[in-house]
Amino acid sequence: MRECWRAGTTCRSLLERLVAIPYALNGETLRVAVADPADLHALDELRLASRHQLEIGVAASEDILTELRRLSRASEAFGARAALAEEEALLQEEEPDDLEVEDGISEAPLVRLVNSIIFQAAEDGASDVHFEPQEDALAVRLRIDGVLHEVQRIPKRMMAGVTTRLKVLAKLDIAERRKPQDGRISLNAAAAGRMLDIRVATLPTVEGESVVMRLLDKSKRPPTLEELGLSDAMRQTLEEVVSRPTGALLVTGPTGSGKSTTLYAALAEINNPEINIITVEDPVEYRLGGVNQVQINQRASLTFAAALRSILRSDPDVVMVGEIRDPETAKISIEAALTGHFVLSTLHTNDAPGALTRLNEMGVEPFLTGSAVTGVLAQRLARKLCTHCCEMYTPSVDELIKARVSPDIAAQADGMIFYRKRGCPRCNQTGYKGRVGVFQLLTMSENLETLAATKASREELERAAMEEGMRTLWDDGIAKVAAGLTSIEELARVTI
């Protein structure tokens, strides 16, 4: 199949037109999967083109076209690597020094190789691309659904050329290899149907410069609150919180847990022509119509705190602060929530009660925290089980404990029906496709406000909130495990 694919565009276009794909050759018999086995004209055309007897199998047209696109990307990358290897071999015959070899590699194959990696990342829905120099090669890894997967290893002699190409695209100093650098690339990945804003960060390591690219899809619309995966009761409560004219909603969780996406969903819920919404972000991930969005610029001294002070002089009704990173931003945000504005922002804490104590640690007066904060949403992102291949099972207590579930909870879950991963072509054999949110919502009551004002501990706040109906992240996650959305192992990975 790969030989046929690499033979040229004629073979590729034929397979795409007939929605067919060969998957095995047994002697003179070619096994082919087709979407429509009743199309005799297509089968005759395949038989003539292949010059083999055909053994026909059936597959969904979506699966066939997905695999054809994957092979197209692999073919482009193979061609680029082959061209680089051939040129490198010619250069080695002349035995120049290492620097001359690296600088002498032709630009065209490098361009194709780098482009194929970026386009593959875009089509696979990767959030990040890692180019990691190792002792014997440059490893390329894609972060898909929060987990890194190695997709390619580029010979180390070509590493400098690839790194230089990436730095040129990001408008970085190609001669500076001793210091970290940050840049950006705007790219139209038409093949994947995405307009990409790519943030590029380099880092000197002992094996060479590593490059990490964060892919932001500018053409993607933000989700709604209904699409986040909140339970009906939690979503209704959150809608009530964001509809208030004053106060603060804080979204907490580790890096990569979807906090910014939740803020955008909340903004989309309240966005209307009658109010002035201003955001300050780093970076601006989604473009929102009717919203004034400010991009942080450290070089121009436009920090979160500086931008926030200016925003409050621009008559806002709603202010979204991408992240509360320092005491000054924390204090200004809380003061804004107390002076007639509704503020949305994010914090790095493990759970919802921890956000209140974290603000106190950042220098916000406890009595202000209790008065200003109206709600805290803690969240994680768990990988969703592939709906095409997951299977039901009843785990034993030992299996649950092995999945890092505590013995007490494992005993309670004994006998429950769960779902687990298997792996199929649609999920690239990972067993997972997409992600689902796991949430914990704390809404402020008079009792919690009093406790926060008296500088209560996180444990005291959690106990009081639980008595008022707050659920833990684990509780929300177990409901999603029981519904077959994710696995117990994945829930343990993101919450324990």
KESE-96959 format. One record per residue (C-alpha): residue in three letters; x, y, z. Coordinates in Angstrom, 1 decimal. Each point is the difference from the previous one (the first is absolute). Example, Ala and Ser with C-alpha at 12.3 -4.5 7.8 and 13.67 -1.06 7.14 Angstrom:
<rs>
aa->ala east->12.3 north->-4.5 up->7.8
aa->ser east->1.4 north->3.4 up->-0.7
</rs>
This chain:
<rs>
aa->met east->0.0 north->0.0 up->0.0
aa->arg east->2.7 north->2.5 up->0.9
aa->glu east->1.9 north->-0.8 up->-3.3
aa->cys east->-3.2 north->0.7 up->-1.9
aa->trp east->-0.5 north->3.2 up->2.0
aa->arg east->3.4 north->1.3 up->-0.6
aa->ala east->-0.2 north->-0.8 up->-3.7
aa->gly east->-1.6 north->3.3 up->-0.8
aa->thr east->-3.2 north->2.1 up->0.1
aa->thr east->-1.8 north->-2.2 up->-2.6
aa->cys east->-0.2 north->-2.9 up->2.4
aa->arg east->-1.0 north->2.3 up->2.9
aa->ser east->-2.7 north->1.8 up->-2.0
aa->leu east->-1.5 north->-3.3 up->-1.2
aa->leu east->-0.3 north->-1.4 up->3.5
aa->glu east->-1.5 north->3.2 up->1.3
aa->arg east->-2.5 north->0.2 up->-2.9
aa->leu east->-1.1 north->-3.7 up->0.4
aa->val east->0.2 north->0.2 up->3.9
aa->ala east->2.1 north->-3.1 up->0.2
aa->ile east->3.2 north->-1.0 up->1.7
aa->pro east->2.3 north->-3.1 up->-0.5
aa->tyr east->1.1 north->-1.5 up->3.3
aa->ala east->1.8 north->-3.3 up->-0.8
aa->leu east->1.6 north->-1.9 up->-2.9
aa->asn east->-0.2 north->-3.8 up->0.2
aa->gly east->1.8 north->-1.4 up->-3.1
aa->glu east->-2.0 north->1.2 up->-3.0
aa->thr east->-3.0 north->1.0 up->2.1
aa->leu east->-0.3 north->3.6 up->1.2
aa->arg east->-2.3 north->0.6 up->2.9
aa->val east->-1.9 north->3.3 up->-0.3
aa->ala east->-2.5 north->1.7 up->2.3
aa->val east->-2.7 north->1.9 up->-1.8
aa->ala east->-3.0 north->2.0 up->1.2
aa->asp east->-2.4 north->-1.3 up->-2.7
aa->pro east->0.6 north->-3.7 up->-1.0
aa->ala east->-3.0 north->0.2 up->-2.3
aa->asp east->1.8 north->2.5 up->-2.3
aa->leu east->1.2 north->-2.4 up->-2.7
aa->his east->1.4 north->2.7 up->-2.2
aa->ala east->2.3 north->1.2 up->2.8
aa->leu east->1.1 north->-3.6 up->0.7
aa->asp east->0.9 north->-0.5 up->-3.7
aa->glu east->1.9 north->3.2 up->0.0
aa->leu east->1.9 north->-1.0 up->3.1
aa->arg east->0.8 north->-3.5 up->-1.5
aa->leu east->1.3 north->1.6 up->-3.2
aa->ala east->2.1 north->2.6 up->1.9
aa->ser east->1.5 north->-2.5 up->2.4
aa->arg east->0.5 north->-2.9 up->-2.4
aa->his east->-0.9 north->-2.4 up->2.8
aa->gln east->-2.9 north->-2.2 up->1.0
aa->leu east->-2.0 north->1.8 up->2.6
aa->glu east->-1.3 north->-1.2 up->3.3
aa->ile east->-2.6 north->2.5 up->1.1
aa->gly east->-0.7 north->1.2 up->3.6
aa->val east->-2.4 north->2.6 up->1.2
aa->ala east->0.8 north->3.1 up->2.1
aa->ala east->-1.7 north->3.3 up->0.8
aa->ser east->0.8 north->2.7 up->-2.5
aa->glu east->1.0 north->2.3 up->2.9
aa->asp east->2.6 north->-2.5 up->1.2
aa->ile east->1.4 north->-0.5 up->-3.5
aa->leu east->0.3 north->3.7 up->-0.8
aa->thr east->1.6 north->0.7 up->3.4
aa->glu east->2.6 north->-2.7 up->-0.6
aa->leu east->0.6 north->1.4 up->-3.5
aa->arg east->0.7 north->3.4 up->1.4
aa->arg east->2.3 north->-1.5 up->2.6
aa->leu east->2.0 north->-1.8 up->-2.7
aa->ser east->0.2 north->3.3 up->-2.0
aa->arg east->1.6 north->1.7 up->2.9
aa->ala east->2.3 north->-2.9 up->0.6
aa->ser east->1.0 north->0.0 up->-3.7
aa->glu east->0.9 north->3.7 up->0.1
aa->ala east->2.1 north->-0.5 up->3.1
aa->phe east->1.6 north->-3.1 up->-1.5
aa->gly east->0.9 north->1.9 up->-3.2
aa->ala east->1.4 north->2.9 up->1.9
aa->arg east->2.1 north->-2.3 up->2.2
aa->ala east->1.2 north->-2.0 up->-3.0
aa->ala east->1.1 north->3.2 up->-1.8
aa->leu east->1.8 north->1.2 up->3.1
aa->ala east->1.7 north->-3.4 up->0.5
aa->glu east->1.1 north->-0.1 up->-3.7
aa->glu east->1.5 north->3.5 up->0.2
aa->glu east->1.7 north->-0.8 up->3.3
aa->ala east->1.6 north->-3.1 up->-1.5
aa->leu east->1.4 north->2.1 up->-2.9
aa->leu east->1.3 north->2.5 up->2.5
aa->gln east->1.6 north->-2.7 up->2.1
aa->glu east->2.0 north->-1.2 up->-3.1
aa->glu east->1.7 north->3.4 up->-0.1
aa->glu east->0.7 north->-0.3 up->3.8
aa->pro east->-0.5 north->3.7 up->1.0
aa->asp east->0.0 north->0.9 up->3.6
aa->asp east->-3.2 north->-0.3 up->2.0
aa->leu east->-1.1 north->3.6 up->-0.2
aa->glu east->0.3 north->0.0 up->-3.8
aa->val east->-2.1 north->-3.2 up->-0.2
aa->glu east->-2.7 north->1.6 up->2.1
aa->asp east->0.0 north->3.3 up->-1.9
aa->gly east->0.3 north->-1.7 up->-3.4
aa->ile east->-3.2 north->-2.0 up->0.2
aa->ser east->-2.4 north->1.2 up->-2.7
aa->glu east->-2.9 north->2.2 up->1.2
aa->ala east->-2.7 north->-1.6 up->-2.1
aa->pro east->-0.1 north->-3.5 up->1.7
aa->leu east->0.2 north->1.7 up->3.4
aa->val east->-2.9 north->2.2 up->-0.8
aa->arg east->-2.1 north->-3.0 up->-1.1
aa->leu east->1.0 north->-2.0 up->3.1
aa->val east->-0.8 north->2.8 up->2.4
aa->asn east->-3.3 north->0.8 up->-1.8
aa->ser east->-1.0 north->-3.7 up->0.1
aa->ile east->0.5 north->-0.2 up->3.7
aa->ile east->-2.0 north->3.2 up->0.7
aa->phe east->-2.8 north->-1.1 up->-2.3
aa->gln east->-0.1 north->-3.5 up->1.6
aa->ala east->-0.2 north->1.6 up->3.4
aa->ala east->-2.9 north->2.3 up->-1.2
aa->glu east->-1.9 north->-2.9 up->-1.5
aa->asp east->0.5 north->-2.2 up->3.0
aa->gly east->-1.3 north->2.8 up->2.3
aa->ala east->3.3 north->0.3 up->1.9
aa->ser east->0.3 north->2.9 up->2.5
aa->asp east->3.8 north->-0.1 up->0.0
aa->val east->2.9 north->-1.2 up->-2.1
aa->his east->3.3 north->-0.8 up->1.7
aa->phe east->3.3 north->-0.1 up->-1.9
aa->glu east->2.3 north->-1.7 up->2.6
aa->pro east->3.8 north->-0.5 up->-0.7
aa->gln east->1.2 north->-3.3 up->1.2
aa->glu east->3.4 north->-1.7 up->-0.1
aa->asp east->-0.7 north->-1.8 up->-3.4
aa->ala east->-2.9 north->1.9 up->-1.5
aa->leu east->-2.5 north->2.9 up->0.1
aa->ala east->-3.2 north->-1.5 up->1.4
aa->val east->-3.3 north->1.5 up->-1.1
aa->arg east->-2.9 north->-0.4 up->2.4
aa->leu east->-3.6 north->1.2 up->-0.2
aa->arg east->-2.2 north->0.7 up->3.0
aa->ile east->-3.4 north->-1.4 up->-0.8
aa->asp east->-2.8 north->0.0 up->2.6
aa->gly east->2.5 north->1.1 up->2.6
aa->val east->2.5 north->-2.9 up->-0.6
aa->leu east->3.2 north->0.1 up->-2.0
aa->his east->0.5 north->-2.5 up->-2.9
aa->glu east->3.3 north->-0.4 up->-1.9
aa->val east->-0.8 north->0.1 up->-3.7
aa->gln east->3.4 north->0.4 up->-1.6
aa->arg east->3.8 north->-0.2 up->0.5
aa->ile east->2.2 north->2.2 up->-2.2
aa->pro east->3.7 north->-0.8 up->-0.4
aa->lys east->2.0 north->2.2 up->2.3
aa->arg east->2.2 north->1.4 up->-2.8
aa->met east->-3.2 north->1.7 up->-1.3
aa->met east->-0.9 north->1.4 up->3.4
aa->ala east->1.6 north->3.4 up->-0.5
aa->gly east->-1.7 north->0.5 up->-3.4
aa->val east->-3.5 north->-0.8 up->1.5
aa->thr east->0.6 north->2.2 up->3.0
aa->thr east->1.2 north->2.9 up->-2.3
aa->arg east->-3.1 north->-0.4 up->-2.2
aa->leu east->-2.3 north->0.3 up->3.0
aa->lys east->1.9 north->3.0 up->1.3
aa->val east->-0.2 north->1.7 up->-3.4
aa->leu east->-3.8 north->-0.5 up->-0.1
aa->ala east->-0.4 north->1.4 up->3.5
aa->lys east->2.3 north->3.0 up->-0.8
aa->leu east->2.5 north->-1.0 up->2.7
aa->asp east->3.8 north->0.6 up->0.0
aa->ile east->1.4 north->-3.0 up->-1.7
aa->ala east->3.5 north->0.8 up->1.3
aa->glu east->-1.1 north->0.0 up->3.7
aa->arg east->0.3 north->-3.5 up->1.3
aa->arg east->0.9 north->0.7 up->3.6
aa->lys east->-3.2 north->1.7 up->1.3
aa->pro east->-3.7 north->-0.9 up->-0.1
aa->gln east->-2.0 north->1.9 up->-2.6
aa->asp east->-3.8 north->0.5 up->-0.6
aa->gly east->-1.7 north->0.7 up->-3.3
aa->arg east->-3.1 north->-0.7 up->-2.0
aa->ile east->-1.1 north->-1.3 up->-3.4
aa->ser east->-3.3 north->0.7 up->-1.8
aa->leu east->-0.9 north->-2.9 up->-2.4
aa->asn east->-2.9 north->-0.9 up->-2.2
aa->ala east->-0.2 north->-3.8 up->0.3
aa->ala east->-2.6 north->-0.3 up->-2.7
aa->ala east->0.5 north->-3.7 up->-0.3
aa->ala east->-1.2 north->-0.4 up->3.5
aa->gly east->-2.6 north->2.7 up->-0.2
aa->arg east->1.7 north->2.1 up->2.7
aa->met east->1.4 north->3.5 up->0.3
aa->leu east->2.9 north->-0.4 up->2.5
aa->asp east->1.7 north->2.5 up->2.3
aa->ile east->3.1 north->-1.9 up->1.2
aa->arg east->2.0 north->1.0 up->3.1
aa->val east->3.6 north->-1.1 up->-0.3
aa->ala east->2.4 north->-0.4 up->3.0
aa->thr east->3.6 north->-1.1 up->-0.3
aa->leu east->2.1 north->-1.3 up->2.9
aa->pro east->3.7 north->-0.9 up->0.0
aa->thr east->0.7 north->-3.5 up->1.2
aa->val east->3.1 north->-2.1 up->0.3
aa->glu east->-0.8 north->-1.8 up->-3.3
aa->gly east->-1.0 north->3.2 up->-1.9
aa->glu east->-2.9 north->2.4 up->-0.2
aa->ser east->-3.5 north->-1.4 up->0.7
aa->val east->-3.0 north->1.7 up->-1.6
aa->val east->-3.5 north->-0.2 up->1.2
aa->met east->-2.9 north->1.3 up->-2.1
aa->arg east->-3.5 north->0.7 up->1.6
aa->leu east->-2.7 north->-0.1 up->-2.7
aa->leu east->-2.9 north->2.3 up->0.4
aa->asp east->-2.9 north->-0.4 up->-2.5
aa->lys east->-1.1 north->3.5 up->-0.9
aa->ser east->-2.9 north->-1.2 up->-2.1
aa->lys east->-1.5 north->-2.2 up->2.8
aa->arg east->-3.1 north->1.4 up->1.8
aa->pro east->0.0 north->-0.2 up->3.8
aa->pro east->-2.3 north->-2.6 up->1.6
aa->thr east->-3.2 north->0.8 up->1.9
aa->leu east->-0.6 north->-0.9 up->3.6
aa->glu east->-2.2 north->-2.8 up->-1.2
aa->glu east->2.8 north->-1.5 up->-2.0
aa->leu east->2.6 north->0.0 up->2.9
aa->gly east->-1.4 north->-3.2 up->1.6
aa->leu east->-1.4 north->1.5 up->3.1
aa->ser east->-2.9 north->-1.8 up->1.7
aa->asp east->-3.4 north->1.7 up->-0.4
aa->ala east->-0.1 north->1.2 up->3.6
aa->met east->3.5 north->1.3 up->-0.1
aa->arg east->-0.5 north->1.8 up->-3.3
aa->gln east->-3.2 north->1.7 up->1.3
aa->thr east->1.8 north->1.2 up->3.1
aa->leu east->3.0 north->1.2 up->-2.0
aa->glu east->-2.4 north->1.9 up->-2.4
aa->glu east->-1.5 north->1.7 up->3.1
aa->val east->3.5 north->1.0 up->1.2
aa->val east->1.1 north->1.6 up->-3.3
aa->ser east->-3.3 north->1.8 up->-0.4
aa->arg east->0.7 north->2.2 up->3.1
aa->pro east->1.0 north->3.6 up->-0.7
aa->thr east->2.8 north->0.0 up->2.6
aa->gly east->2.3 north->-2.5 up->1.6
aa->ala east->2.7 north->-2.4 up->-1.2
aa->leu east->0.1 north->-3.4 up->-1.5
aa->leu east->3.3 north->-1.8 up->0.3
aa->val east->0.9 north->-3.1 up->-2.0
aa->thr east->2.8 north->-2.1 up->1.5
aa->gly east->2.1 north->-3.0 up->-1.0
aa->pro east->3.4 north->-0.9 up->-1.3
aa->thr east->1.5 north->1.1 up->-3.4
aa->gly east->-1.8 north->-1.6 up->-2.9
aa->ser east->-3.3 north->-0.7 up->1.9
aa->gly east->-2.2 north->2.1 up->-2.2
aa->lys east->-0.4 north->3.1 up->2.3
aa->ser east->0.2 north->2.5 up->-2.9
aa->thr east->-2.5 north->-1.9 up->-2.0
aa->thr east->-2.5 north->0.1 up->2.9
aa->leu east->0.5 north->3.8 up->0.3
aa->tyr east->-0.8 north->0.4 up->-3.7
aa->ala east->-3.1 north->-2.1 up->0.5
aa->ala east->-1.1 north->2.2 up->2.9
aa->leu east->0.6 north->3.1 up->-2.1
aa->ala east->-2.0 north->-1.4 up->-2.9
aa->glu east->-2.9 north->-0.6 up->2.5
aa->ile east->-0.2 north->3.6 up->1.1
aa->asn east->1.2 north->1.9 up->-3.1
aa->asn east->-2.5 north->2.4 up->-1.4
aa->pro east->0.0 north->3.5 up->-1.5
aa->glu east->-1.2 north->1.6 up->3.2
aa->ile east->3.2 north->-0.5 up->2.0
aa->asn east->3.6 north->0.8 up->-0.5
aa->ile east->2.3 north->-3.1 up->0.3
aa->ile east->3.8 north->0.5 up->0.1
aa->thr east->2.5 north->-2.8 up->0.3
aa->val east->3.7 north->-0.1 up->0.7
aa->glu east->1.7 north->-3.2 up->-1.2
aa->asp east->3.3 north->-1.6 up->-0.7
aa->pro east->-0.5 north->-1.2 up->-2.6
aa->val east->-3.4 north->0.8 up->-1.6
aa->glu east->-1.2 north->-3.5 up->-0.9
aa->tyr east->-3.4 north->0.7 up->-1.5
aa->arg east->-1.3 north->3.1 up->-1.8
aa->leu east->-3.4 north->1.0 up->1.5
aa->gly east->-2.3 north->2.3 up->-1.9
aa->gly east->-1.2 north->3.0 up->2.1
aa->val east->2.8 north->-0.5 up->2.6
aa->asn east->3.0 north->2.4 up->0.3
aa->gln east->3.0 north->-2.4 up->0.4
aa->val east->3.4 north->1.3 up->1.2
aa->gln east->3.2 north->-2.0 up->-0.6
aa->ile east->2.7 north->0.1 up->2.7
aa->asn east->3.3 north->1.5 up->-1.3
aa->gln east->2.8 north->-0.4 up->2.5
aa->arg east->2.5 north->1.9 up->-2.2
aa->ala east->-2.3 north->3.0 up->0.0
aa->ser east->-0.5 north->-0.4 up->3.8
aa->leu east->-3.6 north->-0.9 up->-0.6
aa->thr east->-0.4 north->-2.5 up->2.8
aa->phe east->-3.2 north->-1.4 up->1.4
aa->ala east->0.0 north->2.5 up->2.9
aa->ala east->0.8 north->3.0 up->-2.3
aa->ala east->-2.6 north->-1.0 up->-2.6
aa->leu east->-2.6 north->-0.6 up->2.8
aa->arg east->0.5 north->3.5 up->1.4
aa->ser east->-0.6 north->1.5 up->-3.4
aa->ile east->-3.0 north->-2.2 up->-0.7
aa->leu east->-1.7 north->1.2 up->3.2
aa->arg east->0.1 north->3.6 up->-1.4
aa->ser east->-1.8 north->-1.2 up->-3.2
aa->asp east->-3.5 north->-0.4 up->1.5
aa->pro east->-0.1 north->-3.9 up->-0.1
aa->asp east->-3.0 north->-2.0 up->1.3
aa->val east->1.9 north->-3.3 up->-0.2
aa->val east->3.7 north->-0.6 up->0.2
aa->met east->1.8 north->-3.2 up->-0.8
aa->val east->3.6 north->-0.4 up->1.3
aa->gly east->1.7 north->-2.9 up->-1.7
aa->glu east->1.9 north->-1.0 up->3.2
aa->ile east->0.6 north->1.5 up->3.4
aa->arg east->3.8 north->-0.4 up->0.2
aa->asp east->1.1 north->2.5 up->2.6
aa->pro east->-1.2 north->1.8 up->3.1
aa->glu east->-0.6 north->3.2 up->-1.8
aa->thr east->-2.3 north->-1.6 up->-2.6
aa->ala east->-1.8 north->-1.9 up->2.8
aa->lys east->-0.7 north->3.2 up->2.0
aa->ile east->-1.2 north->2.0 up->-3.0
aa->ser east->-2.2 north->-2.8 up->-1.2
aa->ile east->-1.7 north->-0.4 up->3.4
aa->glu east->-0.4 north->3.8 up->0.4
aa->ala east->-1.6 north->0.1 up->-3.5
aa->ala east->-2.5 north->-2.7 up->1.0
aa->leu east->-1.0 north->2.1 up->3.0
aa->thr east->-0.5 north->3.2 up->-1.9
aa->gly east->-2.7 north->-0.8 up->-2.5
aa->his east->1.7 north->-2.4 up->-2.4
aa->phe east->-0.3 north->-3.7 up->-0.7
aa->val east->3.5 north->-1.6 up->-0.2
aa->leu east->1.0 north->-3.3 up->-1.4
aa->ser east->3.5 north->-1.5 up->0.4
aa->thr east->2.1 north->-3.1 up->0.7
aa->leu east->2.2 north->-1.2 up->2.7
aa->his east->2.3 north->-3.0 up->0.5
aa->thr east->-1.4 north->-2.0 up->2.9
aa->asn east->-0.9 north->-3.6 up->0.4
aa->asp east->-3.6 north->0.5 up->0.9
aa->ala east->-2.7 north->2.6 up->0.5
aa->pro east->0.4 north->0.8 up->3.7
aa->gly east->3.7 north->0.4 up->-0.5
aa->ala east->-0.6 north->3.1 up->-2.2
aa->leu east->-1.3 north->1.9 up->3.0
aa->thr east->3.1 north->-0.7 up->2.1
aa->arg east->2.2 north->0.6 up->-3.0
aa->leu east->-1.3 north->3.6 up->-0.3
aa->asn east->0.8 north->0.6 up->3.6
aa->glu east->3.5 north->-1.3 up->-0.5
aa->met east->0.4 north->2.5 up->-2.9
aa->gly east->-0.8 north->2.9 up->2.4
aa->val east->-3.7 north->0.5 up->-0.5
aa->glu east->-1.8 north->0.8 up->3.3
aa->pro east->-2.1 north->-3.0 up->1.1
aa->phe east->-3.2 north->2.2 up->0.5
aa->leu east->0.4 north->1.2 up->-3.6
aa->thr east->0.3 north->-3.5 up->-1.4
aa->gly east->-3.2 north->-1.1 up->1.7
aa->ser east->-1.9 north->3.0 up->-1.3
aa->ala east->1.3 north->0.1 up->-3.5
aa->val east->0.1 north->-3.7 up->-1.1
aa->thr east->-3.4 north->-1.4 up->-1.1
aa->gly east->1.1 north->-3.3 up->-1.3
aa->val east->3.1 north->-2.3 up->-0.6
aa->leu east->0.1 north->-2.7 up->-2.7
aa->ala east->2.8 north->-2.6 up->0.3
aa->gln east->0.5 north->-2.2 up->-3.0
aa->arg east->2.1 north->-2.7 up->-1.7
aa->leu east->0.0 north->-1.5 up->-3.5
aa->ala east->-0.3 north->-3.7 up->-0.3
aa->arg east->0.4 north->-1.9 up->-3.3
aa->lys east->-3.3 north->-1.3 up->-1.4
aa->leu east->-0.3 north->-3.7 up->-0.8
aa->cys east->-0.2 north->-0.7 up->-3.7
aa->thr east->-3.7 north->-0.8 up->-0.6
aa->his east->0.9 north->-2.4 up->-2.8
aa->cys east->2.1 north->-2.4 up->2.0
aa->cys east->-0.5 north->0.4 up->3.8
aa->glu east->-1.4 north->-3.0 up->1.9
aa->met east->-2.0 north->-0.6 up->3.2
aa->tyr east->1.6 north->-1.9 up->2.9
aa->thr east->-0.4 north->-0.4 up->3.8
aa->pro east->3.4 north->0.8 up->1.6
aa->ser east->1.1 north->-1.8 up->3.1
aa->val east->1.1 north->1.9 up->3.1
aa->asp east->3.6 north->-0.9 up->-0.8
aa->glu east->-0.3 north->1.4 up->-3.5
aa->leu east->-1.4 north->3.3 up->1.4
aa->ile east->2.8 north->0.2 up->2.6
aa->lys east->2.5 north->-0.6 up->-2.8
aa->ala east->-1.6 north->3.0 up->-1.8
aa->arg east->0.9 north->2.1 up->3.0
aa->val east->-3.5 north->0.0 up->1.5
aa->ser east->0.1 north->0.1 up->3.8
aa->pro east->-1.0 north->-3.3 up->1.7
aa->asp east->-3.1 north->1.6 up->1.6
aa->ile east->-1.3 north->1.3 up->-3.3
aa->ala east->1.0 north->-3.3 up->-1.8
aa->ala east->-2.1 north->-1.9 up->2.5
aa->gln east->-3.0 north->2.2 up->-0.6
aa->ala east->0.3 north->-0.4 up->-3.8
aa->asp east->0.3 north->-3.8 up->0.2
aa->gly east->-2.5 north->-1.5 up->-2.4
aa->met east->-0.7 north->3.1 up->-2.0
aa->ile east->0.1 north->-0.1 up->-3.8
aa->phe east->2.7 north->2.2 up->-1.5
aa->tyr east->1.4 north->0.5 up->-3.5
aa->arg east->3.6 north->-0.4 up->-1.1
aa->lys east->2.1 north->0.7 up->-3.1
aa->arg east->0.9 north->-2.4 up->-2.8
aa->gly east->1.4 north->1.8 up->-3.0
aa->cys east->-1.1 north->0.2 up->-3.7
aa->pro east->1.0 north->1.9 up->-3.1
aa->arg east->-2.4 north->2.8 up->0.8
aa->cys east->1.9 north->0.9 up->3.2
aa->asn east->3.5 north->-1.0 up->-1.3
aa->gln east->0.0 north->-3.0 up->2.3
aa->thr east->0.0 north->2.2 up->3.1
aa->gly east->-3.5 north->-0.9 up->1.2
aa->tyr east->-0.7 north->3.7 up->0.5
aa->lys east->-1.3 north->2.8 up->-2.3
aa->gly east->-0.8 north->3.5 up->1.2
aa->arg east->-0.2 north->1.2 up->3.6
aa->val east->-2.8 north->0.6 up->2.6
aa->gly east->0.0 north->2.4 up->2.9
aa->val east->-0.1 north->-1.0 up->3.6
aa->phe east->-1.3 north->2.8 up->2.3
aa->gln east->-0.5 north->1.2 up->3.5
aa->leu east->-2.1 north->3.1 up->0.6
aa->leu east->0.1 north->2.0 up->3.2
aa->thr east->-2.6 north->2.8 up->0.3
aa->met east->0.3 north->2.5 up->2.8
aa->ser east->-2.6 north->0.0 up->2.8
aa->glu east->-0.2 north->2.2 up->3.1
aa->asn east->1.7 north->-2.7 up->2.0
aa->leu east->2.8 north->-0.4 up->-2.4
aa->glu east->0.4 north->3.7 up->-0.3
aa->thr east->0.4 north->0.2 up->3.8
aa->leu east->2.5 north->-2.8 up->0.1
aa->ala east->2.1 north->1.6 up->-2.8
aa->ala east->-0.1 north->3.3 up->1.8
aa->thr east->1.4 north->-1.6 up->3.1
aa->lys east->2.8 north->-1.6 up->-2.0
aa->ala east->-1.2 north->-3.6 up->0.4
aa->ser east->2.2 north->-2.8 up->-1.2
aa->arg east->-0.6 north->-1.8 up->-3.3
aa->glu east->-1.2 north->-3.0 up->1.8
aa->glu east->-2.6 north->2.0 up->2.0
aa->leu east->-1.2 north->1.6 up->-3.1
aa->glu east->-0.3 north->-3.3 up->-1.8
aa->arg east->-1.9 north->-1.6 up->2.8
aa->ala east->-2.5 north->2.8 up->0.2
aa->ala east->-0.5 north->0.1 up->-3.8
aa->met east->-0.5 north->-3.8 up->-0.1
aa->glu east->-2.7 north->0.3 up->2.7
aa->glu east->-1.7 north->2.5 up->-2.3
aa->gly east->0.0 north->-2.4 up->-3.0
aa->met east->3.4 north->0.5 up->-1.7
aa->arg east->1.4 north->-3.1 up->-1.6
aa->thr east->3.6 north->-1.0 up->-0.4
aa->leu east->1.8 north->-0.3 up->-3.3
aa->trp east->0.0 north->-3.8 up->0.6
aa->asp east->-3.8 north->-0.1 up->0.5
aa->asp east->-0.6 north->1.8 up->-3.3
aa->gly east->2.6 north->-2.2 up->-1.8
aa->ile east->-1.6 north->-3.2 up->1.3
aa->ala east->-3.3 north->1.0 up->-1.5
aa->lys east->1.8 north->0.4 up->-3.4
aa->val east->1.7 north->-3.4 up->0.5
aa->ala east->-3.3 north->-1.6 up->0.7
aa->ala east->-1.4 north->1.6 up->-3.2
aa->gly east->2.8 north->-1.5 up->-2.1
aa->leu east->1.5 north->3.4 up->-0.8
aa->thr east->3.5 north->-0.8 up->1.5
aa->ser east->1.8 north->-2.8 up->1.8
aa->ile east->0.7 north->-0.4 up->3.7
aa->glu east->3.8 north->0.0 up->-0.8
aa->glu east->-0.3 north->3.3 up->-1.8
aa->leu east->-2.1 north->1.6 up->2.8
aa->ala east->2.7 north->-1.1 up->2.5
aa->arg east->2.7 north->1.5 up->-2.2
aa->val east->-1.5 north->3.5 up->-0.1
aa->thr east->-1.5 north->0.2 up->3.5
aa->ile east->2.3 north->-1.9 up->2.4
</rs>
